[in-house]
Amino acid sequence: MSIVNAREIMLEAAEGKYAVGAFNITNLIQMEAVVETAIAKKAPLIIQASVTPSKFLGPKVIAAIYRTLAESAPIPICLHLDHSTSVEFCKECADAGYTNLMIDASKQDYEENIRQTREVVDYCHSLGNLSVEGELGTVSGVEDQVIVAEDEAQLCSPEQAVDFVERSGVDIFAPAIGTAHGVYKTKNPKVDFERLGKINQILNGNGVKIPLVVHGGTGLSKEYAIKLVEMGGAKFNVSTELKYALIDSSYGYMTENRDQYNPGKVDIVVKEAISKVVGRWIDVLGSAGKA
C-alpha cells in the first residue's frame, strides 16, 4: 500500500470528505521532511516534483529516492509530476517510476488539450497502475515553467468539464476556479467555491468517480481551504510556501551563524521549517490519521 497512484488515495479522501496534501519538493531534504511529517501524522501523501527539479535531478533519481522512502513507510505515498506541458516528458517520468502524471495542456485550445491529455492517459494506463491529472481552464500565477497572467486566467465551465473528463479519460481532474499559483495579493482572493461544488456534483453526485484537485494552496486561509474541501477538493497543492520555508530558513540560519560551515546544520533547520508547514496543512485538510 506504500507506493500508490493519486487516484487510489484521492477516492478515499473524496468519500471521507478530507483532502490529501500534495507538497512540491526540489531536493532530498525536502522529500524526507515531507515523508517524515506525513508518517508522524499518519496521513496519506502526494509528493510533487515539477518539471524543473525533475529535469535537474533526473526523473530516475527522484523516482529512486521516492521508492526508497515509500517502500518502508507505513502510509500510502504517491509521486506526482506537476504541470508538465510536454507529453514526451510525462512519458519519460512515467517510465522512470512516477505514479501520477499531470499533463498541463490548459493553455492549448480545447480540442488540443483533450488530444494531449488523452495521449498521456493512454500511455500511462498501458504501463499499469499509474493515474493522470488533467486541467481545464487556466490558473493564474507562476508554477515552474507555466506562467499565466491574471487577465489570461479562465475559469472551468462545469458543463464542459463533463465532456473533457469523458473524452480525455483522466483519473483526477483540476478545474480552474479562481485560485492562483504563488502568493495572493489580497487576504480574500476571488475563489469560486460554488463552481467547484457544481463541478463536483455533476461529476460525482452519484458516487465519486473523478476526484478533484485544488491548485494554488499557498496563502489561502484555513477557512478557504476547509470550504474547498467541503466543495469536493480531494488533492490540495502546496508549492510556493515550501519554497519560502526552504529559502527563509536557510538564509536565517546562515545569517545568524556566518562563521559556521556545516551544511548538515542547515539541512536540519530546513527540515524543521518544511515539517512545520506540511504538518499544519495536513491538519487543516483533515487527512491526519487517515492513512
Residue frames as qw, qx, qy, qz and C-alpha x, y, z in Angstrom:
[[0.000, 0.883, 0.469, 0.000, 0.00, 0.00, 0.00],
 [0.404, -0.619, 0.033, 0.673, 3.00, 2.33, 0.43],
 [0.108, -0.226, 0.499, 0.830, 3.54, 3.02, -3.30],
 [0.347, 0.601, 0.701, -0.164, 0.28, 4.17, -4.83],
 [0.210, 0.390, 0.390, 0.807, -1.10, 6.41, -7.54],
 [0.111, -0.053, 0.239, -0.963, -3.00, 9.59, -6.73],
 [0.570, -0.214, -0.417, -0.675, -6.42, 8.28, -7.73],
 [0.601, -0.205, -0.761, 0.132, -6.28, 5.47, -5.16],
 [0.313, -0.280, -0.559, 0.715, -5.86, 7.74, -2.15],
 [0.160, 0.007, -0.051, -0.986, -7.97, 10.56, -3.56],
 [0.514, -0.308, -0.649, -0.469, -11.02, 8.34, -3.96],
 [0.523, -0.407, -0.664, 0.345, -10.85, 7.58, -0.24],
 [0.184, -0.171, -0.232, 0.939, -10.31, 11.26, 0.52],
 [0.287, -0.158, -0.344, -0.880, -13.28, 12.39, -1.56],
 [0.593, -0.385, -0.662, -0.247, -15.52, 9.82, 0.04],
 [0.561, -0.405, -0.539, 0.481, -14.22, 10.68, 3.51],
 [0.029, -0.951, -0.230, -0.203, -14.58, 14.45, 2.99],
 [0.469, -0.744, 0.220, 0.423, -10.92, 15.32, 3.52],
 [0.595, 0.779, -0.196, -0.020, -8.07, 16.18, 1.14],
 [0.887, -0.120, 0.060, 0.442, -4.64, 14.69, 0.55],
 [0.125, -0.898, 0.208, 0.367, -1.82, 17.20, 0.84],
 [0.822, 0.427, 0.149, 0.346, 0.28, 17.41, -2.33],
 [0.348, -0.873, 0.145, 0.311, 3.62, 19.02, -1.48],
 [0.667, 0.709, -0.157, 0.165, 6.21, 20.20, -4.01],
 [0.707, -0.574, 0.250, 0.329, 9.84, 19.32, -3.35],
 [0.481, 0.829, -0.283, -0.036, 13.11, 20.20, -5.06],
 [0.288, 0.559, -0.747, 0.217, 15.61, 18.02, -3.21],
 [0.592, -0.098, -0.789, 0.134, 16.16, 15.04, -0.90],
 [0.111, -0.035, -0.593, 0.796, 15.99, 17.08, 2.31],
 [0.469, 0.011, 0.023, -0.883, 12.55, 18.42, 1.45],
 [0.702, -0.025, -0.601, -0.382, 11.31, 15.00, 0.39],
 [0.451, -0.061, -0.797, 0.397, 12.49, 13.44, 3.65],
 [0.099, 0.037, 0.430, -0.897, 10.83, 16.21, 5.66],
 [0.594, 0.000, -0.223, -0.773, 7.52, 15.78, 3.83],
 [0.699, -0.037, -0.699, -0.143, 7.54, 11.99, 4.22],
 [0.339, -0.025, -0.740, 0.581, 8.59, 12.02, 7.87],
 [0.262, 0.009, 0.289, -0.921, 5.90, 14.54, 8.76],
 [0.689, -0.015, -0.368, -0.624, 3.17, 12.61, 6.94],
 [0.609, -0.031, -0.782, 0.129, 4.25, 9.43, 8.74],
 [0.119, -0.026, -0.622, 0.774, 4.13, 11.21, 12.10],
 [0.437, 0.101, 0.131, -0.884, 0.64, 12.49, 11.26],
 [0.396, 0.170, 0.902, -0.013, -0.43, 9.10, 9.83],
 [0.452, 0.668, 0.131, -0.577, -1.62, 10.88, 6.70],
 [0.759, 0.396, 0.421, 0.300, -1.69, 9.74, 3.05],
 [0.224, -0.718, 0.217, 0.622, 0.74, 11.77, 0.97],
 [0.705, 0.639, 0.214, 0.222, 1.40, 13.06, -2.53],
 [0.457, -0.526, 0.257, 0.670, 4.96, 14.15, -3.21],
 [0.549, 0.806, 0.222, -0.010, 5.11, 16.55, -6.15],
 [0.477, -0.372, 0.356, 0.712, 8.07, 17.39, -8.36],
 [0.469, 0.799, 0.102, -0.361, 7.57, 19.95, -11.08],
 [0.827, 0.542, 0.005, 0.150, 9.40, 19.91, -14.38],
 [0.210, 0.851, -0.402, 0.263, 12.48, 21.97, -13.49],
 [0.440, -0.567, 0.664, -0.208, 13.65, 19.91, -10.47],
 [0.917, 0.122, 0.368, -0.094, 12.65, 16.72, -12.27],
 [0.725, 0.654, -0.104, 0.189, 14.94, 17.60, -15.16],
 [0.000, 0.831, -0.481, 0.280, 17.70, 18.98, -12.94],
 [0.537, -0.432, 0.690, -0.220, 17.93, 15.93, -10.67],
 [0.279, 0.189, -0.867, -0.367, 16.67, 13.47, -13.28],
 [0.759, -0.195, -0.143, -0.605, 13.37, 11.57, -13.19],
 [0.826, 0.003, -0.558, 0.074, 15.10, 8.28, -12.39],
 [0.302, 0.198, -0.591, 0.721, 16.94, 9.80, -9.43],
 [0.415, -0.221, 0.225, -0.853, 13.78, 11.35, -7.96],
 [0.846, -0.095, -0.302, -0.429, 11.83, 8.15, -8.52],
 [0.690, 0.106, -0.651, 0.297, 14.56, 6.06, -6.90],
 [0.045, 0.190, -0.542, 0.817, 14.62, 8.26, -3.79],
 [0.622, -0.156, 0.000, -0.767, 10.82, 8.19, -3.66],
 [0.855, -0.035, -0.478, -0.197, 10.69, 4.42, -3.90],
 [0.485, 0.160, -0.677, 0.529, 13.37, 4.03, -1.21],
 [0.164, -0.144, 0.446, -0.868, 11.43, 6.25, 1.21],
 [0.676, -0.065, -0.099, -0.728, 7.97, 4.96, 0.30],
 [0.701, 0.063, -0.700, -0.118, 8.67, 1.22, 0.38],
 [0.418, -0.083, -0.747, 0.511, 9.40, 1.30, 4.11],
 [0.215, -0.156, 0.203, -0.943, 6.73, 3.87, 5.00],
 [0.098, 0.301, 0.912, -0.262, 3.58, 2.78, 6.86],
 [0.345, 0.632, 0.290, -0.631, 1.48, 5.25, 4.85],
 [0.656, 0.511, 0.479, 0.281, 0.45, 5.36, 1.17],
 [0.162, -0.692, 0.192, 0.677, 2.63, 7.73, -0.86],
 [0.667, 0.644, 0.345, 0.147, 2.31, 8.90, -4.47],
 [0.380, -0.387, 0.280, 0.792, 4.98, 10.58, -6.62],
 [0.409, 0.790, 0.446, -0.101, 3.43, 13.19, -8.91],
 [0.418, 0.088, 0.302, 0.852, 4.86, 15.09, -11.90],
 [0.057, 0.744, 0.437, -0.502, 3.42, 18.59, -11.60],
 [0.295, 0.859, 0.061, -0.414, 2.44, 20.82, -14.53],
 [0.447, -0.193, 0.649, 0.585, 4.28, 19.23, -17.41],
 [0.494, 0.636, 0.005, -0.593, 3.40, 20.89, -20.70],
 [0.287, 0.491, -0.749, -0.341, 5.25, 18.16, -22.59],
 [0.941, 0.003, -0.051, -0.335, 3.61, 14.87, -23.49],
 [0.764, 0.363, -0.491, 0.209, 7.01, 13.28, -24.02],
 [0.070, 0.450, -0.643, 0.616, 8.32, 14.33, -20.62],
 [0.742, -0.227, 0.260, -0.575, 5.21, 12.87, -18.99],
 [0.954, 0.166, -0.231, -0.099, 6.04, 9.58, -20.69],
 [0.486, 0.480, -0.585, 0.436, 9.67, 9.78, -19.57],
 [0.262, -0.399, 0.566, -0.672, 8.64, 10.30, -15.94],
 [0.891, -0.072, 0.069, -0.444, 6.07, 7.53, -16.17],
 [0.851, 0.303, -0.414, 0.117, 8.80, 5.18, -17.40],
 [0.238, 0.506, -0.597, 0.575, 11.07, 6.32, -14.56],
 [0.380, -0.236, -0.836, 0.319, 8.57, 5.43, -11.82],
 [0.244, -0.033, 0.219, -0.944, 6.36, 8.43, -11.11],
 [0.092, 0.298, 0.945, -0.097, 2.92, 7.16, -10.15],
 [0.238, 0.808, 0.500, -0.200, 0.80, 10.16, -11.14],
 [0.400, 0.036, 0.339, 0.851, 1.43, 12.45, -14.09],
 [0.213, 0.779, 0.359, -0.467, -0.06, 15.87, -14.80],
 [0.402, 0.270, 0.477, 0.734, -0.20, 16.93, -18.40],
 [0.030, 0.698, 0.313, -0.644, -0.99, 20.63, -18.36],
 [0.275, 0.245, 0.584, 0.723, -2.30, 21.48, -21.82],
 [0.013, 0.732, 0.584, -0.350, -4.70, 24.04, -20.38],
 [0.009, 0.662, -0.132, -0.738, -3.22, 26.89, -22.43],
 [0.102, 0.002, 0.801, 0.590, -3.87, 24.97, -25.65],
 [0.537, -0.062, -0.215, -0.814, -7.21, 25.17, -27.40],
 [0.742, -0.185, 0.396, -0.508, -9.86, 22.82, -26.06],
 [0.950, 0.258, -0.089, -0.149, -9.52, 20.04, -28.63],
 [0.534, 0.552, -0.557, 0.316, -5.72, 20.04, -28.39],
 [0.340, -0.476, 0.598, -0.547, -5.96, 19.89, -24.60],
 [0.899, -0.026, 0.256, -0.355, -8.12, 16.78, -24.91],
 [0.843, 0.453, -0.289, 0.025, -5.81, 15.23, -27.53],
 [0.282, 0.580, -0.638, 0.420, -2.62, 15.69, -25.49],
 [0.513, -0.368, 0.552, -0.545, -4.26, 14.62, -22.26],
 [0.946, 0.110, 0.085, -0.295, -5.68, 11.50, -23.89],
 [0.695, 0.517, -0.475, 0.153, -2.27, 10.57, -25.28],
 [0.001, 0.499, -0.699, 0.512, -0.71, 10.72, -21.81],
 [0.732, -0.166, 0.384, -0.537, -3.64, 8.82, -20.28],
 [0.939, 0.262, -0.139, -0.175, -3.42, 6.00, -22.83],
 [0.523, 0.532, -0.593, 0.302, 0.35, 5.71, -22.40],
 [0.196, -0.439, 0.655, -0.583, 0.28, 5.71, -18.60],
 [0.826, -0.071, 0.278, -0.484, -2.59, 3.24, -18.40],
 [0.864, 0.361, -0.345, -0.061, -0.70, 0.90, -20.71],
 [0.293, 0.513, -0.689, 0.420, 2.14, 0.78, -18.17],
 [0.467, -0.251, -0.812, 0.245, -0.06, -0.33, -15.31],
 [0.360, -0.716, -0.556, 0.223, -1.03, 1.27, -12.01],
 [0.267, -0.080, -0.006, 0.960, -0.48, 4.93, -12.96],
 [0.132, 0.796, 0.570, -0.157, -3.00, 7.76, -12.84],
 [0.349, 0.268, 0.261, 0.859, -3.18, 11.02, -14.80],
 [0.029, -0.701, -0.409, 0.583, -4.28, 14.53, -13.87],
 [0.308, 0.445, 0.444, 0.715, -5.63, 16.96, -16.46],
 [0.080, -0.466, -0.322, 0.820, -6.60, 20.61, -16.17],
 [0.184, 0.633, 0.591, 0.465, -9.39, 22.63, -17.75],
 [0.150, -0.978, -0.097, -0.105, -9.35, 26.41, -17.56],
 [0.605, 0.405, -0.330, 0.601, -6.15, 28.18, -16.56],
 [0.584, -0.710, -0.272, 0.285, -4.82, 29.03, -13.10],
 [0.221, 0.921, -0.139, 0.291, -3.12, 32.43, -12.87],
 [0.533, -0.761, 0.370, 0.038, 0.36, 32.95, -11.44],
 [0.411, 0.632, -0.656, -0.034, 3.65, 31.11, -11.89],
 [0.866, -0.299, 0.384, -0.113, 4.27, 27.41, -11.29],
 [0.705, -0.154, 0.527, 0.449, 7.68, 26.29, -12.51],
 [0.248, -0.057, 0.529, 0.810, 7.74, 26.90, -16.28],
 [0.016, 0.624, 0.715, 0.315, 3.99, 27.65, -16.54],
 [0.095, -0.236, -0.210, 0.944, 3.20, 31.37, -16.45],
 [0.006, 0.630, 0.698, 0.342, -0.38, 32.65, -16.69],
 [0.016, 0.184, -0.124, 0.975, -1.17, 36.35, -16.36],
 [0.211, 0.294, 0.695, -0.622, -4.17, 37.23, -14.19],
 [0.499, 0.460, 0.023, -0.734, -6.11, 38.60, -17.16],
 [0.429, 0.303, -0.754, -0.393, -5.40, 35.40, -19.11],
 [0.150, -0.014, 0.934, -0.324, -6.80, 33.06, -16.47],
 [0.559, -0.096, -0.425, -0.706, -10.03, 31.31, -17.45],
 [0.525, -0.175, 0.661, -0.506, -12.39, 29.51, -15.12],
 [0.039, 0.001, 0.974, 0.224, -13.54, 26.00, -15.88],
 [0.583, -0.066, -0.230, -0.777, -17.01, 25.56, -17.38],
 [0.553, -0.140, 0.728, -0.379, -18.94, 22.96, -15.32],
 [0.837, 0.402, 0.183, -0.323, -20.74, 21.70, -18.42],
 [0.577, 0.672, -0.462, -0.032, -17.55, 21.44, -20.46],
 [0.279, -0.541, 0.757, -0.239, -15.86, 19.61, -17.56],
 [0.822, 0.066, 0.504, -0.257, -18.03, 16.55, -18.20],
 [0.787, 0.611, -0.060, -0.052, -17.06, 16.39, -21.87],
 [0.194, 0.770, -0.587, 0.155, -13.39, 16.92, -21.05],
 [0.497, -0.393, 0.728, -0.262, -13.29, 14.18, -18.43],
 [0.864, 0.230, 0.397, -0.205, -15.12, 11.68, -20.61],
 [0.731, 0.675, -0.099, 0.021, -13.09, 12.28, -23.76],
 [0.156, 0.765, -0.586, 0.215, -9.66, 12.68, -22.16],
 [0.867, -0.111, -0.485, 0.024, -10.05, 9.72, -19.81],
 [0.099, 0.567, -0.536, 0.617, -8.32, 11.49, -16.89],
 [0.563, -0.267, -0.751, 0.219, -8.24, 9.81, -13.50],
 [0.275, -0.644, -0.412, 0.583, -8.25, 13.02, -11.47],
 [0.274, 0.706, 0.403, 0.514, -9.33, 16.47, -12.59],
 [0.329, -0.377, -0.220, 0.837, -8.12, 20.02, -11.86],
 [0.175, 0.791, 0.488, 0.324, -10.76, 22.65, -12.72],
 [0.268, 0.182, -0.140, 0.936, -9.72, 26.30, -12.65],
 [0.285, -0.729, -0.621, -0.031, -11.89, 28.02, -10.02],
 [0.053, -0.939, -0.018, -0.340, -10.03, 31.26, -9.32],
 [0.730, -0.597, 0.161, 0.290, -7.17, 30.01, -7.13],
 [0.435, 0.856, -0.270, 0.075, -3.68, 31.12, -8.16],
 [0.864, 0.004, -0.213, 0.456, -0.11, 29.87, -8.07],
 [0.336, 0.403, -0.237, 0.817, 2.25, 31.89, -5.93],
 [0.165, -0.313, -0.590, 0.726, 1.29, 34.35, -3.18],
 [0.052, 0.765, 0.608, 0.206, -2.14, 36.01, -3.22],
 [0.213, 0.343, -0.030, 0.914, -2.22, 39.80, -3.41],
 [0.458, -0.440, 0.014, -0.772, -5.27, 40.01, -1.16],
 [0.236, -0.167, 0.841, -0.458, -6.44, 38.32, 2.02],
 [0.607, 0.340, 0.581, -0.421, -9.73, 37.49, 0.33],
 [0.014, -0.229, 0.722, 0.653, -8.97, 36.15, -3.18],
 [0.676, 0.221, -0.005, -0.703, -11.92, 35.61, -5.51],
 [0.048, -0.135, 0.985, 0.093, -12.31, 31.85, -5.36],
 [0.625, -0.030, -0.290, -0.724, -15.44, 30.41, -6.96],
 [0.301, -0.152, 0.877, -0.342, -16.46, 27.85, -4.34],
 [0.698, 0.334, 0.363, -0.518, -19.84, 27.34, -5.96],
 [0.605, 0.574, -0.450, -0.319, -18.23, 26.48, -9.29],
 [0.120, 0.363, -0.915, 0.128, -16.15, 23.75, -7.65],
 [0.448, 0.074, 0.736, -0.502, -19.23, 22.45, -5.87],
 [0.717, 0.463, 0.051, -0.519, -21.22, 22.37, -9.09],
 [0.484, 0.524, -0.680, -0.169, -18.47, 20.54, -10.96],
 [0.085, -0.224, 0.923, -0.300, -18.20, 18.04, -8.12],
 [0.598, 0.224, 0.527, -0.561, -21.96, 17.49, -8.11],
 [0.697, 0.524, -0.223, -0.435, -22.09, 16.95, -11.88],
 [0.466, 0.479, -0.743, -0.019, -19.14, 14.54, -11.93],
 [0.259, 0.131, -0.888, 0.356, -19.52, 12.82, -8.57],
 [0.505, -0.220, 0.167, -0.818, -23.10, 13.38, -7.44],
 [0.922, -0.062, -0.136, -0.357, -23.94, 9.69, -7.82],
 [0.916, -0.288, 0.144, 0.237, -20.73, 8.43, -6.23],
 [0.157, -0.820, 0.395, 0.383, -17.13, 9.56, -6.52],
 [0.878, 0.395, 0.218, 0.162, -15.74, 8.81, -9.98],
 [0.562, 0.548, -0.060, 0.616, -13.31, 11.64, -10.71],
 [0.512, -0.644, -0.276, 0.498, -11.59, 13.15, -7.63],
 [0.255, 0.915, 0.118, 0.290, -10.95, 16.88, -7.91],
 [0.669, -0.061, -0.153, 0.725, -7.74, 18.86, -7.45],
 [0.089, -0.983, -0.146, 0.060, -7.26, 22.34, -5.96],
 [0.662, 0.297, -0.063, 0.685, -4.23, 24.25, -7.25],
 [0.087, 0.612, -0.081, 0.782, -2.75, 27.32, -5.57],
 [0.639, -0.568, -0.511, 0.085, -2.96, 26.40, -1.90],
 [0.496, -0.096, -0.272, 0.819, -0.25, 28.75, -0.63],
 [0.006, -0.088, 0.058, -0.994, -1.70, 31.82, 1.03],
 [0.506, -0.427, -0.510, -0.548, -5.26, 30.56, 1.31],
 [0.377, -0.439, 0.479, -0.660, -6.74, 30.88, 4.78],
 [0.137, -0.015, 0.964, -0.226, -7.74, 27.87, 6.86],
 [0.496, 0.422, 0.480, -0.588, -11.38, 28.79, 6.28],
 [0.532, 0.563, -0.353, -0.525, -10.93, 28.92, 2.49],
 [0.189, 0.333, -0.918, -0.105, -9.14, 25.57, 2.47],
 [0.280, 0.136, 0.871, -0.381, -11.78, 23.85, 4.57],
 [0.564, 0.511, 0.238, -0.603, -14.55, 25.19, 2.35],
 [0.445, 0.531, -0.590, -0.415, -12.76, 23.99, -0.80],
 [0.017, 0.132, -0.988, 0.081, -12.52, 20.51, 0.72],
 [0.413, 0.330, 0.655, -0.540, -16.23, 20.65, 1.60],
 [0.558, 0.593, -0.063, -0.577, -16.96, 21.54, -2.03],
 [0.952, 0.290, 0.071, -0.065, -15.13, 18.47, -3.32],
 [0.307, 0.775, -0.542, 0.108, -11.40, 19.19, -3.35],
 [0.966, -0.258, 0.029, -0.009, -9.59, 15.91, -2.64],
 [0.766, 0.043, 0.004, 0.642, -6.00, 16.93, -3.54],
 [0.108, -0.987, -0.091, 0.071, -4.62, 20.22, -2.31],
 [0.747, 0.379, -0.079, 0.540, -1.41, 21.55, -3.87],
 [0.355, -0.918, 0.068, 0.165, 1.14, 23.46, -1.77],
 [0.797, 0.351, 0.017, 0.492, 4.30, 24.63, -3.51],
 [0.215, 0.759, -0.119, 0.602, 5.29, 28.28, -3.01],
 [0.572, -0.754, 0.146, -0.290, 5.03, 28.13, 0.79],
 [0.934, -0.230, 0.128, 0.243, 7.56, 25.31, 0.85],
 [0.617, 0.512, -0.015, 0.598, 9.95, 27.30, -1.34],
 [0.152, -0.826, 0.138, -0.525, 9.70, 30.20, 1.09],
 [0.810, -0.564, 0.136, -0.080, 10.30, 27.87, 4.03],
 [0.898, 0.096, 0.054, 0.425, 13.42, 26.45, 2.36],
 [0.430, 0.596, -0.043, 0.677, 14.96, 29.80, 1.40],
 [0.306, -0.803, 0.082, -0.505, 13.97, 31.74, 4.51],
 [0.853, -0.513, 0.089, 0.010, 15.13, 29.09, 6.97],
 [0.831, 0.167, 0.023, 0.530, 18.45, 28.66, 5.13],
 [0.236, 0.693, -0.040, 0.680, 19.03, 32.41, 4.98],
 [0.517, -0.777, 0.046, -0.356, 18.09, 32.89, 8.61],
 [0.907, -0.358, 0.064, 0.211, 20.46, 30.23, 9.85],
 [0.729, 0.263, 0.047, 0.630, 23.38, 31.33, 7.70],
 [0.035, 0.797, -0.007, 0.603, 22.89, 34.98, 8.63],
 [0.618, -0.729, 0.132, -0.263, 22.95, 34.17, 12.34],
 [0.830, -0.371, 0.366, 0.201, 25.80, 31.65, 12.02],
 [0.530, 0.819, -0.200, -0.091, 28.00, 33.22, 9.36],
 [0.049, -0.703, 0.708, -0.040, 31.18, 31.71, 10.83],
 [0.661, -0.106, 0.730, -0.136, 29.92, 28.12, 10.59],
 [0.435, 0.433, -0.592, -0.523, 30.37, 25.91, 7.55],
 [0.245, -0.010, 0.957, -0.154, 28.36, 22.83, 8.44],
 [0.390, -0.036, -0.523, -0.757, 25.77, 22.06, 5.73],
 [0.355, -0.271, -0.894, 0.041, 24.21, 19.39, 7.94],
 [0.062, -0.394, -0.545, 0.737, 23.01, 22.04, 10.39],
 [0.297, 0.214, -0.225, -0.903, 21.38, 23.96, 7.56],
 [0.405, -0.098, -0.823, -0.387, 19.64, 20.76, 6.47],
 [0.222, -0.346, -0.820, 0.399, 18.25, 20.27, 9.97],
 [0.112, 0.379, 0.242, -0.886, 16.84, 23.79, 10.05],
 [0.362, 0.141, -0.513, -0.766, 15.30, 23.34, 6.61],
 [0.349, -0.198, -0.909, -0.117, 13.69, 20.02, 7.56],
 [0.093, -0.405, -0.669, 0.616, 12.17, 21.59, 10.66],
 [0.220, 0.347, -0.020, -0.912, 10.76, 24.50, 8.64],
 [0.398, 0.050, -0.705, -0.585, 9.32, 22.24, 5.94],
 [0.274, -0.248, -0.916, 0.153, 7.85, 19.88, 8.54],
 [0.064, 0.365, 0.475, -0.799, 6.09, 22.75, 10.27],
 [0.382, 0.265, -0.271, -0.843, 4.38, 23.83, 7.04],
 [0.433, 0.007, -0.833, -0.346, 3.43, 20.31, 5.99],
 [0.176, -0.250, -0.866, 0.395, 2.10, 19.38, 9.42],
 [0.218, 0.342, 0.295, -0.865, -0.11, 22.46, 9.56],
 [0.469, 0.216, -0.440, -0.734, -1.60, 21.75, 6.13],
 [0.342, -0.073, -0.934, -0.073, -2.25, 18.09, 6.95],
 [0.010, -0.335, -0.719, 0.609, -4.22, 19.21, 9.99],
 [0.315, 0.357, 0.012, -0.880, -6.18, 21.82, 8.01],
 [0.471, 0.193, -0.633, -0.584, -7.05, 19.35, 5.24],
 [0.795, -0.199, 0.259, -0.511, -8.29, 16.77, 7.72],
 [0.813, 0.322, -0.476, -0.096, -6.02, 13.96, 6.49],
 [0.046, -0.493, 0.767, -0.407, -4.22, 13.29, 9.77],
 [0.487, -0.090, 0.776, -0.391, -4.92, 9.76, 10.95],
 [0.768, 0.408, 0.058, -0.491, -6.43, 8.72, 7.58],
 [0.375, 0.524, -0.744, -0.179, -3.56, 6.51, 6.40]]
